Amino acid sequence: MINVLPSDSNPYYFSRLSELYKQIYSAMLSCMVSYSRSVRVPSQTMDVFSGIFNHILCDNPAVFYVKSFRLVTDKRSGICTFSPDYLYSRAEAMRLADKFRDFLGVFNPLRNANDFDKEIGIHDFCVKKLTYDTSFGPYSHSIIGPILKQSAVCDGLAKFIKLAFDYVGVRSLVVMGQANNPARANRVENHAWNIVRINKKNFHLDATFDMGVTKKQVRYDYFNLSDSWISIDHELPGGLPKCTVSGQDFYAIRNMTASSPSEFIAIIRKNLLQGVKTFVVKFTYLKYSPKTHDELLQIALNQYTRLFLSGVSLSVSMNTSQMVYEFCFT
């Protein structure tokens, strides 16, 4: 048997399947984990098998050593032979599994932390230590990319994050949907992120997008968002657990959210008086327009002048869909 760590006891996508599909899922997973050549299962369409196969990889990111599968159908018996295509020999896969278990030791300090601190630790590791794989290589869609190459695309990163949450004892799942990427001119594209269960509540976490908007400091624009907030620039597939709690995102908890102009002014003054010249504000009371953008910059500059009686240069990095601004006074 090849595995990186104990699997989720009640994996999300498995739990949503019919009894027949659960039997097929279990047989396919058992075949892959035991490194068997094939397994015989009831005949279904290729689309059904592809869907179940993708569910397995999302539920079980530690199955990193299978890239695809082949299917042979016996129409007379109504039986299919499912054969995994393995990336490595069994011995090499076992060696890598040992290496991956050792790699996860970086999260050992989080195992006794509270859920929120576990989430921050995993999120910050990804944003600080990993990069987005623009080569779209063969390893970038699984945990192989983040662990061996320190690089991945969104689904590889989301699977690695689920693996990390499994390791520290937090329930999570991989979401496969679409989104308007703020780092790529809001272009609509297929995208993957996570739902995490923090303190018995469900939230969306998109570390890939936070990686894309991070410039001078780590950003948390997509950290613990509700369905209503994430839906501004993400398209949610059906059947997901509901994320109904707002006001528990990183910026709200750290008092970096402005729900009125007066709160915005208070955040500016607090940071500048403490000598903080680069800081982030999330605006919940307005939407982006060129006019509101100019007004926000003017308010920020006016507050600096009132405090220090001198001029200053101001640059901003902004996520207009989530209305998060990073202000930098120089």
N, C-alpha and C positions, 0 to 999 in steps of 0.2 A: 504494500500500500504506500502511495506517495501523497504526502500532505504537508502543509506548512504549519498549521495549527488546527486545533479543534474547530470544526465547522459550526456555523450557526445552527442552533437546535431547531429553529422553526423559520427557515428561510422564506422571505417574503413572496417571491415569485412562485415557489413550489406551493405555498399555502393557498394560492389563488387558482390552482389547476383543478380540473375534474379528476375523479378517482382514476380513470383510465390514463390520463396524461401524467398523473403523479406516478403511476406504475412505470410508464415509459421513461419519465425523468429519472426515477430511481435506478432503473436498469442501465440507462446511459451513463449516469454519474458513477455507478459502481464499476462499470466497464472501464471508464477513464481512470478512476482512482486506483484500480488494481492493475492498470496498464495492460489490459486484455486486448487482443486483436479485434474482437467483435462481440456483439451480443444480438440475439434474436428477440424482436419485439413486435407487437401488433402493427400491421400496416397502417400508415397514415400518409397524408400528402407531404411533399417536400417542405411546403410552407410551415406545416405543423412541426416537423422535426427541426427546422431552422429556428422556429420560435422557442421550442423547448431547449435547444442547444444554447441559445443566447440567454435564456433564463438561468440555465445552469452556470454559465460563466459569470453572470451578474451576482447570483447567490453565492457562488463559490470562487472568488477571485484567486484562491490558492491553486486552482486547476489552471496553471499558467502554461503547461506543457502541451496543450492540445490547440491546434490552430484551425482545424476544420474537421469535416467528416465525410465519409462516403456511405451511400445507401444502395442496397440491392434488394429489390422487391420480388417476392415469389407470389404472383397473382393467384395461383391455384390454392395455396395454403393461407393466403392473407397474412403472411409473416414478412417482416423486413429484417435484413441484417445490417445493423449499424456498426460502422468501423471508424474509429477515431484516426485522424492524421496527427501523429505525434511530432513535436518539434525536436525532441531529443531522444537519445536512447534512454532506457529505464535507469541505467546507472548514472548517467549525466543528470537526469531529472532529479534523482534522489540527492545527488551532490548539491544541486542548486537549491533544492528544498531546505537542506541543512543551512546553506548560506543565507537563504531568505529568513529562516528562523533567527539566525544570529543578527541579521540586519534589523529585525523588529525590536531587538534589545534597546535601540535608541529611544523607544517609548516606555521603557521600564519605569522611569521616574513618574510617569503619568498614571500608573495602574492603581495607585491609592489616592489619586486626586479626585475632586468632584467632577461631575459630568462637564460643566462649563469649562473648567481648566483643561480637561482632557481634549475638548474640542479645540480650544485655542492652541494647545500644544501641537496637535496634528495639523491644523490649518496653517500655523506659522511655519512648521517644518516644510510643508509643501511649497508655500509661497517663497520662503527664503532659500531653500536648498534645491528645488527642482525647477526645471525650465520646460517651456512648451516645445514639443518636438516638431519643428517645421519641415523636417524631412519625411514625416509620416512613414517611418520605417516599420518593418514587420513586428517589432517588439513594442511599439509605442501604444498599442491598444490593450496591453495587459500589464500586470505588475512587474513584468520583466523590465519594462522601460524605466519606471521610477527607481527600481532597486539596482539594476545593473548599469543603466545609462544615465540616471538622474534626470531623465527627460521622458515626456509622454504627451499624448494628446488627451482630450477630455475624458474619454472612456477608460483609458489606461490609468489616469489619475484618479477617477472616481472609484475604480476597482481597488486601487492601492489604498485609498482612504477608507473604504469599507473594510479591507483587511486590517488596517491599523485600528479602526474602531472595534472590530471583533477582538483584537489582541488586548485592548484595554478595557473591554467589557461594556461597550456602548452599542446599542442596537442601531443599525443603519441599513440603507439600501441604495442601490444604484438606480438612478432615474435616466431613462433614455427618451429624450424629447427633441425640441427645437428651441432656438433662441436667437435674439438679435445681439450679436457680439459687439460690445462697446469699444473693444480694442481693434475691431476691423470694420469701422464705419457702419456699425449696427446692421451688418449683413445677416440675413436669416440663414441659419445653417443647422444641420443636425448637431445635437449637443448632448452631453451627459453630465450629470451632477449627482448630488446625494441628498437624501432625506435622513436626518439624524433624530434620535429620540433623546432629548436632553431634559433631565428632571421630569420625566413622565409626559413630556410634550413634544410634538413633532415640529421640525423646522427644516427649511431648505438651506443647504450649504453648497455654494458653488466656488470651490477653491480655484478652478481654472480661470474664471472671470476675475476673481480677486488678484490672481497672478498677473493677468493682463492689464489691470488698472493700477497696480502698484508701481510707484515711481520713487519718490524720496523716502517713503516709509510704507510699512505693511498696511494694506487696505483691507477693510472688512465690509465692503459694499454688499456682499452676498452671503453674509454670516447670520444664520438664524432668521431667515425671512419667512413670513407667512405666505399662504397661497396668493393673497391679494397683492403683496409687494413683488413676489417673484414673477407673477403673471404680467407685470408691466413689460418685461422683455424676454420672458420665457413662455413657451407653449407647453402646457402640462398634458401628458398622456392621461387617458382615463384610468380609473381604478386605483389611483394612488391614495395612501393614507392622507387624511385631511390635516393641513397645517393652518390652524385657525387663530393662533395666538400672535398678536402684534405687540410691539413695544418691548420685545425681548431680544432684539438684534444687538449687536456689539455696540453700536453708536448710542443707542438708547440707554443701555446699561452703564456706559461710561460717560453719560451726560454730554454727548457730542451731537445731540439732535436739537434742532431749532424748529419749534412749532409756531413761532411768531417772530416778527422783526425784533422785538425786545429781547427774546431769547437769543437770537443771533448776535445782537450787540453784546449781551452778557458773556457769550462764549468768546467773542473776539477780545474783549477787555480782560477777561480772566487769563487767557493765554498770553497776551502781550505783557500784562503786568507781571506774569511769572517768567518772562523772558523767552517764551516759546514763540518762535517766529514762523514755524511750519506746523500747521494743524489741519484737521479734517472736520467738516461740518456736514451733517445730513439734514436736508430741509424737508419737512413734512407738510408745510403749509402752502407750497406753490409748485407749479410746474415750470419747466424750462421754456424760455423764449429769449430772444436777443435783448428785449427790454428788461426782463427780470434779471438777466445776467449782468447787464450794465449797472442796474440798481444795487445788486449785491456787492459788486466790486467797489462802487462809490461809497456804500456804507462802511465797508472794511477800511478803505483809505481814509475816510473822515474820522473814524475812531482812532486810527493810528496818529493822525495829525493832532487830534484833541489830547491825546495822552502824552505825546512827545514833542509837540510843537515844531515838527519838522516833516519834510517830505520823505517819501519812501517809494521803492519800486515794489510792485505786487505782481506775482505770477500765479496762475491757477491751473490745476489739473482737475477736470470735471467729468463726472459720469452723469450725463444729462437725463438718462432714463430713470435712474434711481435717485437723482438730485443729491449727489454727494460731491462736495467741492473740497479740494485740498488747496489751502491758501499758503503761499510762501512769501513772506516779507523779506526783502533784502535791501 
